[in-house]
Amino acid sequence: MNYLAHIHLAHVTQTSLLGNFLGDFVKGSDLQHLPLKLQHGVRLHRAIDTFTDQHTLVKYLKRQFPISIRRMSGITIDIYFDHLLSLRWQQYSKHCVHSVLKQFYRELANSKVRIDGRFNDVKDGLLSHQWLHEYAHKEAVNRAFFQIERRLKHRVEFAQESIEFISSAQEEFDQAFTQFYPALVDYCHDKSG
């Protein structure tokens, strides 16, 4: 799952929004340098990623991607699932997306956590542009694909083909998300409870 889903899942399980977000940036198993609340969030983030990658529906979707872009299927699915979550947020949360993201941006802005790598760039971009709410729009999702494509060290041109593939298989993605996401929410409640 991508940023929006991790923030949503942290919110519904009442775990750290920031800690769950940090899971993409904190490396290694030693988390002692982080406050306990953030450690729990990072661990939940990693459990979410493992659950997602091992889920039958996600594996099935990955196999449907054209071979030429299949190695990028995981991140493509993660981002597209954020789009679907954004469109259906009210089905999975009692709180509106804007209030949850406002809380997340506040935690991110007040964070004193220092992490090497691209965390600071992502943090600065999120605080400057607050773009997570834009995932409701396909244009923002498409833009994210192209930004990732440009950022890759070993360039893989996947964005345009992914956009076309998702468009042709949209019903399949929608059905998979509808079945998968409630199972993920239940899993997160079990892990954090």
C-alpha positions, 0 to 999 in steps of 0.5 A, spaced: 500 500 500 502 507 498 502 513 503 494 514 503 492 507 505 498 507 511 495 513 514 488 511 513 490 504 516 494 507 522 488 512 523 483 506 524 487 502 528 489 508 532 497 507 531 502 513 529 500 516 523 507 518 522 510 512 524 506 508 519 508 513 514 516 512 516 515 505 514 518 506 507 524 510 509 526 507 516 531 501 514 533 495 518 530 492 524 533 496 529 528 501 531 531 503 538 533 510 535 525 511 534 520 513 540 516 507 541 510 510 538 513 510 532 516 504 532 509 501 533 507 505 526 513 502 522 512 495 524 505 496 522 507 499 516 511 493 514 506 488 516 501 491 511 506 491 506 507 483 507 500 482 508 499 486 501 504 482 497 502 475 499 495 476 498 492 472 493 488 478 489 494 482 489 498 476 486 493 475 481 493 482 479 500 482 478 500 476 474 495 480 469 500 486 468 504 486 461 511 482 462 514 489 459 512 492 466 510 487 471 516 488 475 513 495 477 506 492 478 507 492 485 508 500 486 503 501 480 497 497 484 499 500 491 498 507 488 492 505 484 489 502 490 490 509 494 486 512 488 480 507 490 481 508 497 480 516 496 474 515 492 471 510 497 474 513 504 467 514 507 466 507 506 472 505 511 472 511 516 468 515 520 472 521 519 473 525 513 479 524 509 481 532 510 481 531 517 485 525 517 490 528 513 490 535 516 492 531 523 498 527 519 500 533 516 501 536 523 504 530 526 509 531 520 511 538 521 512 537 528 516 531 527 523 532 529 525 525 526 532 525 522 532 520 517 537 519 511 535 518 504 529 521 501 525 522 507 526 529 507 525 531 500 518 527 501 516 531 507 518 537 504 514 536 498 508 533 502 508 539 507 509 544 501 504 541 496 499 537 501 498 533 495 495 526 498 488 528 497 489 529 490 489 521 489 482 522 488 483 524 481 486 520 476 491 525 473 494 525 480 495 518 480 498 518 473 502 524 475 505 520 480 507 514 475 511 519 471 514 522 477 516 515 479 519 513 472 523 519 472 526 518 479 528 510 478 535 509 478 535 504 472 530 507 468 524 503 467 518 506 462 512 503 465 508 509 467 504 510 460 503 502 459 501 502 466 495 507 465 493 504 459 493 497 462 489 499 469 484 503 464 483 496 460 482 492 467 479 497 471 473 493 473 478 487 475 482 492 480 475 495 483 473 488 484 480 486 487 480 492 492 473 491 494 475 484 496 482 486 499 481 492 503 476 490 508 481 484 509 487 488 510 483 493 515 481 487 519 488 484 519 491 491 521 486 491 527 488 484 529 495 486 529 495 492 533 490 490 538 
